[in-house]
Amino acid sequence: MYAGRPLSRQGLIYRKDWADNLGLEAPENLDELYEMLRAFTEDDPDGNGEDDTIGLTDREILGTFENIATWHGAPNNWGEKDGQLLPQFMFPEYREAMDYFKRLFDNGYINKDAPVTSKIDQQELFKNGTAGVYIGTMGDVESMYQDALAINPEVVFDVHNYIEGPDGEYRTRAIPGYGSMLIFPKAAVETEEELQGILSFFDYLMTPEGANLLLWGVEGEHYEVVDGKGKVIEENRDAFNREILPYTSLEIGEPETNGRYTGFFDYEPRTKADELYIDNNDYLVHDPTASLESETWASQSETLTQIMTDATYQYFLGQIDDDGFDQAIDKWKGAGGTQVIEEYNQQLQEQK
């Protein structure tokens, strides 16, 4: 059973106060994004007279880069080229995005230790005023704002999603529609009767009553209803964090299917993030292999992913060039990648 998520929550969280200080609007294309990252690094956006800021904060997975690659027109993990499914790194748009990202590293507009930076440290660079742009889930803006406010009471954040590529089109990577799944192994649930008992509990969680109890708690104690949406009672937030929050990962479905309240937020950028999730639905790039299976990928995905993650970061850092990246692709093919391509394409043909 799946836990539903918006198809794309991706976009920018950025220092609007820095942008205002420098006379910058939210970027609407890749050139404007690059100029913002440059200005946030070089033009003293916090006005303290020191060279102590960078444009973008990143971490050890390629999520930030893959968003930028999609904005360039690269596919979502896999794409179709000349009638054949191929991985994203075999598309020219991926290379164009690598060159864009490499310029960020070359010019110091991004934390150069990104390949070994954790998510916690990545967000800390944004919250503590070192970096001015974070690319990822826009809904994280509220929690990061609350932490940043304790450091700098004057901080102002905003969210933005629309970044046009070189062809003037906006695209955003889609997930399959879920963030996680619950699976019931026969080793732990041995009989059909036991499984039916467990499923009856989750049936309850698929009702508005059960879903709201799980996600929001007890009305009047943990939350209140404002404009038809759920809102945590602030003076009882500690109780909510202690008694409700640890169990929210058990949610299955989503508001459209389980009927629970969506969230009401006093913080305007958080409300805006939900609106931009909906807007992103008009620009989705789906992974064509999401419904396909590859035995080789199932057994070798960790090794194959690491080969290309390492090569991509090595390119950013100037440790390899185009030829070196081509060699990494050959290594990927030899480690099972060729079989993955064949298996996905065979299934695609069978589906057609």
C-alpha positions, -999 to 999 in steps of 0.1 A, spaced: 0 0 0 13 34 -10 17 67 8 6 93 -18 26 124 -26 22 153 -50 37 143 -84 63 172 -82 72 192 -51 104 205 -67 114 241 -69 135 268 -53 135 280 -17 155 313 -18 165 343 3 140 369 -9 156 395 14 189 390 -4 172 392 -38 154 424 -28 187 439 -16 202 432 -50 172 442 -70 166 407 -83 133 390 -91 126 353 -88 145 337 -118 123 325 -147 150 309 -168 184 292 -164 203 324 -172 185 343 -145 190 315 -120 227 316 -128 228 353 -123 211 350 -90 236 324 -78 265 346 -90 251 377 -73 244 358 -41 281 348 -41 298 379 -53 276 410 -46 274 409 -8 237 401 -6 236 403 32 253 437 32 279 428 59 309 438 37 324 403 39 329 376 13 310 349 32 281 338 11 275 313 -18 246 310 -42 236 273 -39 237 246 -13 239 210 -24 245 175 -10 258 141 -18 230 128 -41 223 143 -75 188 156 -67 197 193 -71 216 186 -103 188 164 -117 163 191 -113 186 214 -133 191 187 -159 153 184 -163 151 222 -167 176 218 -195 154 192 -212 170 160 -200 146 131 -193 135 118 -159 160 90 -152 152 74 -186 140 88 -219 132 77 -255 157 84 -282 154 71 -318 127 47 -306 148 33 -278 148 38 -240 182 51 -228 194 64 -194 193 102 -189 231 105 -190 232 95 -226 212 126 -237 230 158 -248 208 179 -225 223 160 -195 258 171 -207 246 207 -211 234 206 -176 267 192 -164 285 221 -180 261 245 -163 267 229 -129 304 227 -135 305 265 -139 289 268 -105 317 247 -90 344 265 -110 332 299 -99 325 290 -63 288 296 -65 281 262 -47 296 245 -17 325 225 -32 322 198 -6 287 190 -19 296 154 -29 302 146 9 276 170 24 247 155 43 211 168 39 213 182 74 244 201 66 231 212 32 200 227 49 221 242 76 241 262 50 208 277 39 194 283 74 226 299 88 229 325 60 258 310 41 238 300 9 209 318 -7 192 291 -28 180 256 -19 166 233 -46 143 206 -35 109 201 -18 94 236 -16 72 226 15 104 224 36 104 262 36 84 265 68 106 243 90 138 258 76 124 293 81 116 286 118 152 275 124 166 304 104 145 329 123 162 319 156 196 328 140 184 360 121 151 376 130 152 396 97 154 366 74 129 364 45 123 332 24 102 326 -6 95 297 -30 95 295 -68 90 267 -93 91 280 -129 126 278 -145 125 278 -184 151 257 -202 171 268 -233 141 262 -255 118 284 -234 99 255 -219 95 247 -182 97 210 -171 97 194 -137 106 158 -127 77 137 -116 77 109 -90 53 79 -96 28 94 -71 40 79 -39 67 85 -14 69 51 2 50 18 4 40 -6 31 46 -43 22 36 -73 43 60 -102 41 48 -137 46 76 -144 70 60 -119 94 23 -122 85 18 -159 81 -19 -164 76 -46 -148 55 -66 -142 87 -38 -123 103 -33 -102 71 -71 -94 70 -68 -82 106 -39 -59 97 -57 -46 66 -88 -38 86 -67 -13 106 -55 3 74 -90 3 61 -98 26 90 -69 48 82 -84 52 47 -115 69 62 -115 107 70 -119 99 107 -89 76 108 -67 96 85 -73 128 104 -67 111 137 -34 97 124 -22 129 107 -37 156 129 -46 140 162 -76 150 183 -96 180 171 -95 208 198 -65 192 215 -38 188 187 -54 207 158 -83 229 148 -101 233 115 -95 266 97 -112 273 63 -118 236 59 -81 227 65 -62 213 95 -40 235 116 -18 225 145 -27 244 177 5 262 183 4 262 221 0 225 220 27 219 193 50 200 217 22 175 224 15 172 187 52 166 180 54 140 208 20 122 204 11 125 167 41 133 145 60 100 151 31 80 136 23 101 105 46 79 84 19 52 86 -4 72 63 -16 55 32 -33 71 3 -36 109 2 -62 136 9 -80 128 -24 -84 91 -15 -85 90 23 -104 123 28 -82 139 54 -77 176 58 -50 193 39 -29 218 59 -36 254 67 -5 275 72 -1 310 86 33 312 68 25 324 33 54 308 15 43 274 28 8 280 15 24 291 -18 44 258 -20 12 238 -20 -2 260 -48 30 254 -68 28 217 -63 -5 219 -82 10 242 -108 38 217 -114 12 191 -126 10 210 -159 48 205 -166 56 170 -155 83 148 -170 76 112 -161 100 83 -158 90 59 -186 105 29 -167 84 34 -136 61 6 -147 88 -16 -161 109 -42 -145 145 -52 -150 160 -81 -132 195 -67 -138 185 -33 -124 169 -50 -94 202 -67 -85 227 -42 -97 211 -8 -93 232 3 -64 265 -4 -82 252 11 -115 239 43 -98 271 48 -79 292 46 -111 273 75 -127 269 95 -96 307 94 -90 314 103 -127 290 132 -127 305 147 -95 340 141 -108 330 160 -140 318 189 -119 350 190 -99 372 188 -130 386 154 -122 374 140 -155 365 155 -188 341 144 -216 363 114 -225 364 104 -188 326 106 -186 323 85 -218 346 59 -201 323 59 -171 293 52 -194 313 23 -209 320 10 -173 283 13 -165 274 -7 -196 299 -34 -187 286 -36 -151 251 -46 -163 239 -14 -179 236 -29 -214 214 -56 -200 192 -31 -183 187 -12 -215 178 -44 -233 154 -56 -206 136 -22 -204 133 -20 -242 120 -55 -245 93 -48 -220 84 -16 -237 80 -34 -270 58 -61 -253 36 -34 -238 31 -17 -272 
